[in-house]
Amino acid sequence: MASLKGFDVDAPRWDQSTFMGRLKHFFNITDFRTVLLPDSSLDEAKALVESCRAGSIPPGTTEEQLHYAKKLFDSAFHPDTGDRMNLIGRMSFQVPGGMAITGFMLQFYRTVPAVVFWQWVNQSFNALVNYTNRNAASPITPKQIGVAYVTATSTALATAVGLNLYTKKAPPLVARWVPFAAVASANCVNIPMMRQQEILNGIAVTDEDGNNLGNSRKAAVKGITQVVISRVTMAAPGMIILPIVMQRLEKYKFMQKIQFLHGPLQVMMVGVFLIFMVPAACSLFPQRCSIAVSKLEPELRDSIISQYGDRVSFVYFNKGL
């Protein structure tokens, strides 16, 4: 195994500065099949990654095994803490979890009780995903989690119910787009609220070598904004295109005879969209986000310039997912 001596398990397999490189990376770590693996397999993968980092690769280990271990590690363990993330909150669970919830939101949009129930389920799911994928260097209290959850859920319900009532006389297709409007508006509230500590106190920023330079609120706002855009993009194709498809399919007699299958059919079609859109949306922006020193808060900018001069022109931080 001499060829693996000095192997850097953390070195990206694909160029993270390009969209295609990030797309390949996220296709790898959002593989929904990884959610079926037992915790013991994930812990073994973590142990192998940590052994490799320590320079002690077990005899007989192949490069492919190291890459697979890193895939499992990235899919199941938080990048800041190294702790195993809850299964439902992992990005690898976005396809099975998202397809079920989104499919039923698109199917049961006609009555207010159904709209309320499925929007509540969706926001509960989103809150867990947002909390799980937060920047863990900025802790959040249970009270703040509760306020974020209630605010986002209220926003989604108000948008969904309000538009549902408003579109009663609108063309049928417009009513089918109400769930997406509710999801998009709620994401604009849920994510910033769940990560409010980062906005209030700043997010840890480092130089290119990972040396901590301080906390920046402007960096936090940039990272959270990118996450909001990614989440809305993730949901958009399925929730905008699928209603058009269903609107046309339901005109056929064979579809009218199998109305009980419309829900499962939409769930499956949403799954097809999400298999591609989860990695694509996660790839829109680099995970290791950067911001120019000149755009930081004056006090932090002055501190960096006084210490490093013009040697540090950009700072870096984990934007979360």
Buried (B, 14 or more C-beta within 10 A) or exposed (E): EEEBEEBEBEEBEBEBEEBEBBBBBBBBBBBBEBBEBEEEBBBBBBEBBBBBEEEEBEEEBEEEBBEBBBBBBBBBBBBBEEEBBEBBBBBBBBBBBBBBBBBBBBBBBEEEEBBBBBBBBBBBBBBBBBBBBBBBBBEBEEEBBEBBBEBBBEBBBBBBBEBBEEBEEEEEEBBBBBBBBBBBBBBBBBBBBBBBBBBEEBBBBBBEEEEEBBBBBBBBBBBBBBBBBBBBBBBBBBBEEBBEEBEEEEEEEEBEEEEEEBBBBBBEBBBEBBBBBBBBBBBBBBBBBBBEBEEBBEEBBEBBBEEBEEEBEEBBBBBBB
